[in-house]
């Protein structure tokens, strides 16, 4: 008799504990799930760009400089700032993500200076010269499009120090010298 009461008590206790436990678990799982979904949703809404958008803003800037157009270059710089800020890092490969973390702050700073220097194409080109190796690293990490790019060198820029840029065409359109010497430059490397 004593044993029966004891085992009843134990099973009631177990049942209660189990019941409570499962209730608690259900609640917290539900809570975590909905919180996770909310966060993921918000990020997806705000950050939708890939490195492809970053590269295309860079190319817009590069083509404007080749046309000696400081205003369009500034617009390209501003678009580049936006594209860098909008990159959805969760969509990047491990390699892209590593490179993006390395270059994004510097690249953004150069793009900001280019954006705020319409009227001073010389200064825009100085920042473009520092920006190009950063974007080069990003292109090297792969952009999933399979598009071919070219890394081009102009040996004459900046009193013979030279400068590099990334081009989407084999055709040389020099962003450092513009009209003055549009076709000066040679392809150093094919990318992707
Ligand atoms: Cu500056």
Boltz pocket constraint, residues with backbone or C-beta under 6 A from the ligand:
constraints:
  - pocket:
      binder: B
      contacts: [[A, 113], [A, 114], [A, 123], [A, 127]]
      max_distance: 6.0
